[in-house]
Amino acid sequence: PFFDVLLETVPAPEGDLDAPLSMLVHDIKHDEYVGRLAVGRVASGRLRKGSMVALLGDGTQKNQRLAAVYGFEAVGRVEVDEIGAGDICCVAGLEDAQIGDTIADPEHPKPLPRISVEEPTLKVAIHVNTSPMAGLSGKWVTSRHLRERLERETKRNLAMRFEPTDEPDRFSLYGRGELMIAVLLETMRREGYELAVGMPEVVTKEVDGKTCEPVERAVIDVPEEYVGAITTSLGGRKGQMMKMVNLGFGRARLEFRVPSRGLIGFRTQFLTMTRGTGLLNTLFDGWEPYLGSTMRRPNGAIVSDRKGATTPYALFHLQPRGMLFIPSQAKVYEGMIIGEHNRENDLVVNATREKKLTNVRAAGRDENVVLSPPRLVTIEGGLEWIDQDELLEITPDHLRLRKKILAANRRPKRDGPKKS
């Protein structure tokens, strides 16, 4: 019945089949066999397999031949010889097609109003996993495997960009936010890849000779009692309140303009502050001159000083020093981060220490070892937490935090919170 109502009430698409061909490219897909696919709705005319078309870019025109034309049926593609105005299709053979380009009749090349794709605002460094536990669970671990996988992803997802660096084992991955990058990393983890990821950094560009950074508009819906805490937190992240509206039933709506780097790590803090009752939505709002430095993570890390398995006895005595990230009997190595220190400096510890046995009987009984549940590392949480000298190690079986330089005697000391 639902589809019958749709057929009766939704008007048919408009379009002149006899007019010159015009189609706006709305999306780009990638096929392993035919290559790049341009997806869009035919605005007028007809698309025919093997015909010559004009690809109108931003001020450019290239005449190319269509290798194949596909229509959509259910959730799959079906190759067709011809498709007319009003239908959604994808075409192969246009290797230079981009979102916003127009596919037109070569004899009547009239471009349609162009749509633009938002630029990436965040980048992370992707490293080959070099930890002592590298290669134990992953199937794809070399730089060649990582390069091929990232290149495939950027062909499918135009919101991402991939660039090699001057180091053969390190690549730069650009995206529109932490969540987009975290989704890709989780997908790669499930596919059997091993890699290490550095701290997210915002993308900057020169505008009129000034270094500018991306700014986002954050719309927040929270109970009224949390307005003060949210305002204070975003104020320290260089956020500017643009609007505050009392919704009238115990909730308020706040609107801020915040630099993208100020929002790194804020979502987790926001959920904690509002106890899961707040709503946060962000939208890219342009580029602004650099707004000044903000404080990064205020706490240091608890770092293991040797390889081994953690013991309940050692973790029990480390609990008062901070929040632990790993359970008992977890395998650790030198330079691996096992928790967050209560203070600003890093704390190097032995998490594998056993209780010494003696032949002296104690008058009282042994202390009861009770461990608090650890705060397990997630990909998104790890990206938000790590600092410039740290990495998030991703394997199919484990997520670990580590220092870039593993040896404690070669690492520079952390004296306090850093600025970004």
TORNUZA-606668 format. One line per field, with one value per residue (C-alpha): residue number from 1; x, z, y; residue in three letters. Coordinates in steps of 0.001 Angstrom, whole numbers. Layout:
N
num = c(NUM; ...);
X = c(X; ...);
Z = c(Z; ...);
Y = c(Y; ...);
residuo = c(ALA; ...);
END
This chain:
420
num = c(1; 2; 3; 4; 5; 6; 7; 8; 9; 10; 11; 12; 13; 14; 15; 16; 17; 18; 19; 20; 21; 22; 23; 24; 25; 26; 27; 28; 29; 30; 31; 32; 33; 34; 35; 36; 37; 38; 39; 40; 41; 42; 43; 44; 45; 46; 47; 48; 49; 50; 51; 52; 53; 54; 55; 56; 57; 58; 59; 60; 61; 62; 63; 64; 65; 66; 67; 68; 69; 70; 71; 72; 73; 74; 75; 76; 77; 78; 79; 80; 81; 82; 83; 84; 85; 86; 87; 88; 89; 90; 91; 92; 93; 94; 95; 96; 97; 98; 99; 100; 101; 102; 103; 104; 105; 106; 107; 108; 109; 110; 111; 112; 113; 114; 115; 116; 117; 118; 119; 120; 121; 122; 123; 124; 125; 126; 127; 128; 129; 130; 131; 132; 133; 134; 135; 136; 137; 138; 139; 140; 141; 142; 143; 144; 145; 146; 147; 148; 149; 150; 151; 152; 153; 154; 155; 156; 157; 158; 159; 160; 161; 162; 163; 164; 165; 166; 167; 168; 169; 170; 171; 172; 173; 174; 175; 176; 177; 178; 179; 180; 181; 182; 183; 184; 185; 186; 187; 188; 189; 190; 191; 192; 193; 194; 195; 196; 197; 198; 199; 200; 201; 202; 203; 204; 205; 206; 207; 208; 209; 210; 211; 212; 213; 214; 215; 216; 217; 218; 219; 220; 221; 222; 223; 224; 225; 226; 227; 228; 229; 230; 231; 232; 233; 234; 235; 236; 237; 238; 239; 240; 241; 242; 243; 244; 245; 246; 247; 248; 249; 250; 251; 252; 253; 254; 255; 256; 257; 258; 259; 260; 261; 262; 263; 264; 265; 266; 267; 268; 269; 270; 271; 272; 273; 274; 275; 276; 277; 278; 279; 280; 281; 282; 283; 284; 285; 286; 287; 288; 289; 290; 291; 292; 293; 294; 295; 296; 297; 298; 299; 300; 301; 302; 303; 304; 305; 306; 307; 308; 309; 310; 311; 312; 313; 314; 315; 316; 317; 318; 319; 320; 321; 322; 323; 324; 325; 326; 327; 328; 329; 330; 331; 332; 333; 334; 335; 336; 337; 338; 339; 340; 341; 342; 343; 344; 345; 346; 347; 348; 349; 350; 351; 352; 353; 354; 355; 356; 357; 358; 359; 360; 361; 362; 363; 364; 365; 366; 367; 368; 369; 370; 371; 372; 373; 374; 375; 376; 377; 378; 379; 380; 381; 382; 383; 384; 385; 386; 387; 388; 389; 390; 391; 392; 393; 394; 395; 396; 397; 398; 399; 400; 401; 402; 403; 404; 405; 406; 407; 408; 409; 410; 411; 412; 413; 414; 415; 416; 417; 418; 419; 420);
X = c(0; 2824; 4328; 880; 423; 3833; 2941; -362; 862; 4504; 4712; 6847; 10241; 10277; 12577; 12510; 13669; 14115; 16245; 20073; 21690; 22514; 23319; 24913; 27374; 26254; 28529; 31590; 31966; 34730; 34470; 37388; 36558; 35342; 37051; 35502; 31700; 29898; 26463; 23658; 20146; 19636; 18088; 17287; 17935; 19206; 22410; 23513; 26242; 29233; 28150; 30408; 29657; 31177; 32454; 32174; 34376; 35121; 35864; 37047; 35534; 36655; 34921; 34948; 33145; 30892; 32120; 28954; 25653; 24065; 20592; 19582; 17314; 16613; 20047; 22128; 23282; 21989; 23767; 21494; 21956; 20053; 18592; 16381; 15607; 14413; 16253; 19191; 22135; 25891; 28241; 31712; 34486; 34840; 38020; 38335; 34762; 34328; 31320; 29697; 30732; 28104; 27783; 26350; 25802; 29086; 27126; 25230; 27653; 25613; 26798; 24289; 24646; 27701; 27676; 30822; 32375; 33507; 37251; 38799; 39325; 41341; 44387; 46135; 49456; 49171; 52281; 53352; 53023; 56526; 55677; 57218; 53849; 53549; 52459; 51066; 47432; 47272; 47129; 48129; 51017; 53415; 53495; 52522; 49360; 48454; 49101; 46920; 44076; 44130; 44249; 41191; 39326; 40008; 38678; 35407; 35115; 35840; 35521; 38888; 42307; 45510; 49090; 52479; 55148; 58930; 59000; 58111; 56372; 54160; 51166; 48828; 45079; 42660; 38979; 36100; 36235; 37253; 34212; 34819; 38454; 37527; 35003; 37683; 40193; 37628; 36842; 40535; 40957; 38157; 39699; 42918; 45141; 47691; 48720; 49544; 47843; 49124; 47322; 44649; 45620; 43521; 44206; 45267; 45496; 46685; 43969; 45130; 48530; 47112; 47139; 43506; 41952; 38536; 35734; 32578; 29145; 28100; 24407; 23915; 20655; 21103; 19237; 19486; 21666; 24547; 24625; 27332; 29654; 29263; 29911; 33040; 34412; 33896; 35201; 38527; 38490; 38175; 34437; 32191; 28533; 26315; 22883; 21139; 17433; 15397; 13189; 10744; 10687; 13897; 16214; 18226; 19700; 23158; 24926; 28710; 31376; 34371; 37657; 37788; 40856; 38836; 36284; 38881; 38057; 35046; 32341; 33406; 33743; 30330; 28615; 30279; 29318; 25678; 25455; 24314; 21354; 22865; 22672; 25595; 25605; 28416; 28621; 31563; 31234; 34249; 37865; 39062; 42505; 44243; 42369; 45196; 46417; 44231; 45274; 45632; 45243; 46095; 47134; 50204; 50355; 51200; 53800; 55115; 58886; 59255; 57768; 55569; 52057; 50372; 49661; 46773; 49278; 51011; 47783; 46251; 49074; 48912; 45168; 45552; 47925; 45346; 42842; 44031; 43327; 44165; 42992; 45076; 47142; 47308; 50538; 52525; 55877; 58270; 56757; 53166; 50675; 48604; 46699; 46196; 48209; 46495; 49193; 50587; 53782; 54265; 54788; 56995; 56027; 56528; 53091; 54385; 55605; 54766; 54297; 57472; 57127; 58917; 59010; 57983; 54429; 52397; 50370; 47461; 45936; 46965; 45411; 42431; 43327; 40279; 40746; 38471; 37189; 39615; 38584; 39058; 40474; 38298; 39458; 37581; 38481; 42121; 42330; 40927; 43299; 46737; 49221; 51922; 54468; 52019; 50391; 47243; 48206; 45421; 45387; 42518; 42621; 43807; 43844; 46874; 48282; 52042; 54794; 56436; 59831; 59559; 62782; 62290; 65889; 65504; 62113; 61817; 60041; 56527; 56456; 52865; 49940; 50818; 49144; 47786);
Z = c(0; 787; -2690; -4267; -2432; -3650; -7250; -6947; -5141; -6117; -9493; -12254; -12854; -15298; -18299; -22058; -23854; -27131; -25655; -25754; -23187; -19755; -16512; -13305; -11572; -7936; -6829; -7875; -7358; -8225; -9819; -9957; -13570; -15338; -13133; -12273; -12329; -12507; -10833; -11400; -12726; -16408; -16543; -20266; -23375; -23531; -22602; -24993; -24554; -26791; -27606; -27446; -24650; -23397; -19814; -18568; -15563; -13792; -16924; -18958; -21605; -22648; -25269; -24267; -25205; -22758; -22162; -20382; -19000; -15889; -14450; -10904; -10043; -6358; -4710; -7733; -11073; -14425; -17697; -20289; -23815; -23264; -20414; -20585; -18759; -15173; -14502; -12114; -13662; -13589; -16558; -17124; -19316; -17854; -15807; -15169; -13907; -10608; -8445; -9871; -13494; -16251; -18887; -21967; -25711; -27476; -29936; -27142; -24175; -21569; -17945; -15122; -11798; -10122; -6686; -4563; -2203; 1215; 1727; 4385; 7717; 9583; 8849; 10586; 9979; 9145; 10153; 9578; 12917; 14415; 17962; 19506; 18972; 15280; 12912; 15574; 14477; 11283; 7731; 5934; 7686; 5134; 3726; 289; 1701; 3527; 438; -1801; 736; 1260; -2490; -2980; -237; -1693; -5060; -3438; -902; -2386; 1024; 1874; 464; 705; 247; 608; 2702; 2586; 4777; 2951; 6023; 6766; 4890; 5417; 5416; 5166; 6162; 7393; 11030; 13659; 13089; 9347; 9922; 12817; 10625; 7989; 10611; 12151; 8696; 8008; 11411; 10628; 7231; 8916; 8647; 11247; 11496; 13870; 13801; 15028; 16678; 14497; 13228; 11482; 7884; 7387; 4223; 3165; 2475; 1509; 3020; 6373; 7832; 8227; 9981; 9559; 11811; 12547; 13785; 16752; 17672; 21169; 22831; 26571; 29901; 31434; 34368; 31997; 30106; 32359; 32056; 28257; 27900; 30069; 28185; 24706; 25873; 26673; 23168; 21524; 20950; 20555; 21587; 18775; 20181; 23228; 23242; 26167; 24721; 27630; 28967; 30944; 27929; 26139; 22649; 22256; 19053; 18932; 16318; 17243; 15430; 14302; 16472; 19494; 18821; 18844; 21921; 22843; 21890; 24521; 27147; 26135; 26643; 30045; 31183; 30110; 31252; 27793; 27713; 25348; 21561; 19527; 15791; 13897; 10418; 8508; 8573; 6682; 7210; 9767; 10647; 13347; 16612; 19052; 20883; 22964; 25710; 24814; 27263; 30786; 32158; 31485; 30680; 32736; 30631; 30987; 31357; 30296; 28374; 30098; 31388; 33895; 37364; 39731; 42466; 40302; 38927; 42407; 43575; 40376; 40620; 42953; 40435; 37648; 35338; 33850; 30246; 30465; 32572; 34502; 32543; 29487; 27491; 27557; 26246; 26982; 25886; 25877; 27605; 30189; 31754; 32310; 35111; 37705; 37236; 34279; 33859; 32443; 34928; 33942; 35917; 36200; 35624; 35678; 39304; 41349; 45101; 46761; 48673; 52012; 54745; 57338; 58575; 58898; 62012; 59939; 56747; 53210; 51675; 49421; 45810; 44168; 40741; 39343; 35789; 33247; 30673; 27501; 24459; 21385; 18044; 18354; 22027; 21311; 18530; 20896; 23733; 22126; 22027; 19522; 20878; 20996; 18612; 18523; 17567; 15690; 15104; 14396; 18017; 20093; 20351; 22204; 23019; 22845; 22768; 19404; 21050; 23111; 25143; 28281; 28306; 24758; 25220; 26034; 29337; 29447; 31921; 31477; 29086; 25556; 23360; 19859);
Y = c(0; 2426; 2128; 2469; 5769; 6929; 6124; 7974; 11095; 11694; 13468; 12018; 13675; 16540; 16589; 17020; 13886; 15789; 18594; 18550; 16271; 17703; 15880; 17175; 14821; 14456; 11609; 9635; 5892; 3464; 29; -2408; -3356; -196; 2396; 5751; 6065; 9427; 9358; 11843; 12493; 13221; 16699; 16644; 14584; 11008; 9204; 6454; 3880; 4638; 8198; 11260; 13720; 16959; 16943; 20531; 21212; 24462; 26498; 23484; 21207; 17717; 15579; 11906; 8695; 6842; 3293; 2124; 3411; 1895; 2276; 1384; -1524; -2279; -1914; -2899; -1514; -2746; -1960; -339; 994; 4239; 6252; 9339; 12565; 12162; 8898; 8464; 6675; 6273; 6318; 4876; 6217; 9716; 9317; 13065; 13573; 15405; 16248; 19385; 18735; 18720; 15993; 17705; 17436; 18390; 20537; 22357; 22504; 24369; 23844; 23389; 25293; 23798; 22176; 22163; 19624; 20832; 20727; 18447; 20173; 17527; 15394; 12508; 10784; 7070; 5086; 1508; -295; -571; -1650; -4811; -6536; -5624; -8378; -10719; -10460; -8389; -9699; -6473; -4707; -3165; 360; -976; -2532; 684; 2822; 643; 600; 4369; 5007; 2785; 4631; 8075; 6906; 5831; 8662; 12076; 13741; 12173; 12899; 10892; 12110; 10399; 12120; 12313; 9183; 5929; 4468; 7491; 8928; 11884; 11244; 14178; 14107; 16254; 15253; 12732; 10525; 10140; 9177; 6857; 4991; 4319; 3154; 796; -615; -1205; -2865; -5315; -6034; -7189; -4114; -3052; 598; 3428; 6834; 10182; 13091; 14766; 18213; 20848; 21815; 25440; 27529; 30968; 33573; 37084; 36375; 35242; 31744; 30694; 27721; 26039; 27226; 25241; 26213; 24065; 23830; 22408; 21333; 20659; 20803; 24276; 23159; 22316; 25635; 27104; 24099; 23968; 27705; 27515; 24507; 25989; 29364; 27715; 26236; 29692; 29264; 32327; 32133; 33418; 32654; 31192; 30304; 28990; 26256; 26525; 22963; 22852; 22813; 25476; 25730; 27250; 28213; 28668; 29361; 27233; 26510; 22884; 22199; 23341; 20598; 17806; 15755; 17888; 15384; 12843; 15568; 16926; 13568; 13225; 16729; 16342; 12697; 11678; 14086; 16692; 16940; 18297; 19055; 20774; 22309; 23781; 27579; 28918; 29930; 32476; 33904; 31860; 32493; 31767; 28690; 26385; 23976; 20324; 17433; 18674; 15263; 13198; 9487; 6407; 4580; 1036; 709; -2948; -5842; -8401; -9075; -6781; -8171; -7397; -6488; -3854; -2367; -2191; 70; 2176; 2878; 5891; 7511; 7834; 6126; 2813; 1781; -1942; -4905; -7393; -9953; -7670; -7789; -4546; -3318; -471; 2836; 1565; 3883; 2029; 4933; 8655; 10256; 12451; 15084; 16995; 14972; 11473; 8634; 5678; 2555; -1189; -2705; -6292; -6298; -9397; -9472; -10724; -13980; -14390; -17011; -14433; -14842; -11663; -11044; -9742; -11036; -10050; -6957; -7551; -6675; -5059; -3488; -790; -1418; 102; 2697; 679; 2468; 3072; 4443; 7728; 8097; 7306; 9905; 12523; 11583; 11249; 14127; 15068; 12561; 9635; 7149; 5039; 1476; -327; -4098; -6517; -7746; -4793; -1017; 342; 3764; 4241; 6822; 7525; 7002; 3824; 3984; 6089; 7361; 8751; 10423; 14138; 14696; 16080; 18958; 20124; 20540; 21591; 24188; 23725);
residuo = c(PRO; PHE; PHE; ASP; VAL; LEU; LEU; GLU; THR; VAL; PRO; ALA; PRO; GLU; GLY; ASP; LEU; ASP; ALA; PRO; LEU; SER; MET; LEU; VAL; HIS; ASP; ILE; LYS; HIS; ASP; GLU; TYR; VAL; GLY; ARG; LEU; ALA; VAL; GLY; ARG; VAL; ALA; SER; GLY; ARG; LEU; ARG; LYS; GLY; SER; MET; VAL; ALA; LEU; LEU; GLY; ASP; GLY; THR; GLN; LYS; ASN; GLN; ARG; LEU; ALA; ALA; VAL; TYR; GLY; PHE; GLU; ALA; VAL; GLY; ARG; VAL; GLU; VAL; ASP; GLU; ILE; GLY; ALA; GLY; ASP; ILE; CYS; CYS; VAL; ALA; GLY; LEU; GLU; ASP; ALA; GLN; ILE; GLY; ASP; THR; ILE; ALA; ASP; PRO; GLU; HIS; PRO; LYS; PRO; LEU; PRO; ARG; ILE; SER; VAL; GLU; GLU; PRO; THR; LEU; LYS; VAL; ALA; ILE; HIS; VAL; ASN; THR; SER; PRO; MET; ALA; GLY; LEU; SER; GLY; LYS; TRP; VAL; THR; SER; ARG; HIS; LEU; ARG; GLU; ARG; LEU; GLU; ARG; GLU; THR; LYS; ARG; ASN; LEU; ALA; MET; ARG; PHE; GLU; PRO; THR; ASP; GLU; PRO; ASP; ARG; PHE; SER; LEU; TYR; GLY; ARG; GLY; GLU; LEU; MET; ILE; ALA; VAL; LEU; LEU; GLU; THR; MET; ARG; ARG; GLU; GLY; TYR; GLU; LEU; ALA; VAL; GLY; MET; PRO; GLU; VAL; VAL; THR; LYS; GLU; VAL; ASP; GLY; LYS; THR; CYS; GLU; PRO; VAL; GLU; ARG; ALA; VAL; ILE; ASP; VAL; PRO; GLU; GLU; TYR; VAL; GLY; ALA; ILE; THR; THR; SER; LEU; GLY; GLY; ARG; LYS; GLY; GLN; MET; MET; LYS; MET; VAL; ASN; LEU; GLY; PHE; GLY; ARG; ALA; ARG; LEU; GLU; PHE; ARG; VAL; PRO; SER; ARG; GLY; LEU; ILE; GLY; PHE; ARG; THR; GLN; PHE; LEU; THR; MET; THR; ARG; GLY; THR; GLY; LEU; LEU; ASN; THR; LEU; PHE; ASP; GLY; TRP; GLU; PRO; TYR; LEU; GLY; SER; THR; MET; ARG; ARG; PRO; ASN; GLY; ALA; ILE; VAL; SER; ASP; ARG; LYS; GLY; ALA; THR; THR; PRO; TYR; ALA; LEU; PHE; HIS; LEU; GLN; PRO; ARG; GLY; MET; LEU; PHE; ILE; PRO; SER; GLN; ALA; LYS; VAL; TYR; GLU; GLY; MET; ILE; ILE; GLY; GLU; HIS; ASN; ARG; GLU; ASN; ASP; LEU; VAL; VAL; ASN; ALA; THR; ARG; GLU; LYS; LYS; LEU; THR; ASN; VAL; ARG; ALA; ALA; GLY; ARG; ASP; GLU; ASN; VAL; VAL; LEU; SER; PRO; PRO; ARG; LEU; VAL; THR; ILE; GLU; GLY; GLY; LEU; GLU; TRP; ILE; ASP; GLN; ASP; GLU; LEU; LEU; GLU; ILE; THR; PRO; ASP; HIS; LEU; ARG; LEU; ARG; LYS; LYS; ILE; LEU; ALA; ALA; ASN; ARG; ARG; PRO; LYS; ARG; ASP; GLY; PRO; LYS; LYS; SER);
END
